[in-house]
Amino acid sequence: MEMTRQTPKRSTPKNDKITWKTQAELLRVIAHPVRLMILEALSDGPQCVKDLNELVNIIQPMLSQHIATLRRTELVESHSCGSLRCYYLLRPKLVKSLIRLLRQEHPPQVRDRSYILRELNRRAKVAKKKP
């Protein structure tokens, strides 16, 4: 059987600027534990539904809903071969970078009042020097 590609329902022209609203929507979609697991699994390469279902221990209809959400935001796409459907990342660089970033430790950096005031004064001086 021949694999067929499922085409995205909406496509974004390459020259369109991504707005903050679009970026916020993308982050909202990604910010679900199940979808993060799916994206992490797909960052290793294409996966079929059966394989994803073994990695993400939820019932198949719920998995399908999460995958549909990822497809709508053009993060994931699929190829079909008969009843077999395999998914892959449409934006692998973005997803892999985000996963790598999320895996790193990001401890809070508390600053004292004097540090904040020094920074504000420094920036004010720099701003005055600019024409």
C-alpha distance (Angstrom), angle and dihedral (degrees) to the residues before:
residue distance angle dihedral
M1 . . .
E2 3.77 . .
M3 3.80 121.6 .
T4 3.80 113.9 -121.9
R5 3.78 124.9 -158.1
Q6 3.78 119.3 -128.7
T7 3.80 108.0 -136.6
P8 3.80 119.3 -135.6
K9 3.79 113.7 -104.8
R10 3.80 92.5 -133.5
S11 3.74 128.8 23.7
T12 3.75 130.0 -162.9
P13 3.81 118.5 -138.2
K14 3.80 110.2 -116.9
N15 3.79 93.0 -125.1
D16 3.83 94.7 55.9
K17 3.77 114.6 108.5
I18 3.77 113.4 -122.9
T19 3.79 107.1 -122.3
W20 3.78 126.4 -143.6
K21 3.80 87.6 -110.7
T22 3.82 90.7 55.8
Q23 3.79 91.3 46.8
A24 3.81 91.3 48.8
E25 3.80 90.2 51.4
L26 3.79 90.6 50.1
L27 3.81 91.0 51.0
R28 3.81 90.8 47.0
V29 3.79 90.4 55.2
I30 3.79 93.4 46.1
A31 3.82 93.0 45.9
H32 3.81 95.1 81.9
P33 3.81 119.0 99.9
V34 3.82 94.3 -133.8
R35 3.80 93.1 48.5
L36 3.81 90.4 47.7
M37 3.81 88.9 53.6
I38 3.81 90.6 49.5
L39 3.80 92.2 48.5
E40 3.79 91.8 47.1
A41 3.81 90.8 50.9
L42 3.80 91.2 48.9
S43 3.80 91.7 48.0
D44 3.82 86.4 71.7
G45 3.82 90.2 55.8
P46 3.81 141.1 -74.5
Q47 3.80 117.1 -30.1
C48 3.78 132.4 -167.6
V49 3.80 120.4 -129.6
K50 3.80 92.2 -106.0
D51 3.81 91.3 54.1
L52 3.80 92.5 46.2
N53 3.80 90.4 49.2
E54 3.81 90.1 55.5
L55 3.81 91.3 50.5
V56 3.80 95.3 43.5
N57 3.78 106.0 46.9
I58 3.82 101.0 -147.9
I59 3.79 131.4 109.6
Q60 3.80 114.3 -79.0
P61 3.85 97.0 -114.4
M62 3.83 90.3 55.7
L63 3.82 90.2 47.5
S64 3.80 89.0 52.2
Q65 3.82 90.9 52.3
H66 3.81 91.6 52.3
I67 3.80 91.7 47.3
A68 3.83 90.0 49.3
T69 3.80 89.3 54.1
L70 3.82 90.6 50.8
R71 3.81 89.7 48.7
R72 3.81 92.8 51.0
T73 3.80 89.8 56.4
E74 3.81 89.7 47.4
L75 3.79 95.1 -118.2
V76 3.81 94.5 117.6
E77 3.80 135.1 31.6
S78 3.79 134.8 176.0
H79 3.77 146.4 -140.8
S80 3.80 122.2 -150.9
C81 3.77 132.2 -149.3
G82 3.78 108.3 -179.0
S83 3.80 106.4 -57.7
L84 3.81 91.8 -17.0
R85 3.79 114.0 99.8
C86 3.80 121.5 -174.4
Y87 3.79 125.3 -169.8
Y88 3.79 131.8 -149.5
L89 3.81 137.9 176.5
L90 3.79 117.9 -91.0
R91 3.81 91.1 -166.8
P92 3.80 103.7 33.6
K93 3.81 95.4 160.5
L94 3.82 92.2 53.6
V95 3.80 94.8 45.0
K96 3.80 95.0 45.1
S97 3.82 91.2 47.8
L98 3.81 91.9 50.1
I99 3.79 93.1 47.6
R100 3.81 91.0 48.4
L101 3.81 89.9 48.7
L102 3.81 92.8 48.8
R103 3.82 91.5 49.6
Q104 3.81 91.8 57.2
E105 3.77 123.2 89.0
H106 3.81 115.0 -107.7
P107 3.81 108.5 -175.3
P108 3.80 117.7 -168.9
Q109 3.81 115.4 -101.9
V110 3.77 108.8 -145.2
R111 3.83 113.1 -160.8
D112 3.76 126.7 -159.8
R113 3.79 122.5 -127.0
S114 3.81 94.8 -103.6
Y115 3.81 91.7 56.0
I116 3.81 91.3 52.3
L117 3.80 92.3 48.8
R118 3.83 92.0 48.6
E119 3.83 90.4 51.5
L120 3.79 92.5 48.6
N121 3.82 91.3 50.1
R122 3.80 92.0 46.8
R123 3.80 91.9 51.4
A124 3.80 91.9 46.6
K125 3.81 90.2 54.2
V126 3.80 91.8 48.8
A127 3.81 91.1 48.9
K128 3.83 91.6 52.2
K129 3.81 91.3 53.3
K130 3.81 93.0 55.5
P131 3.83 114.9 91.2
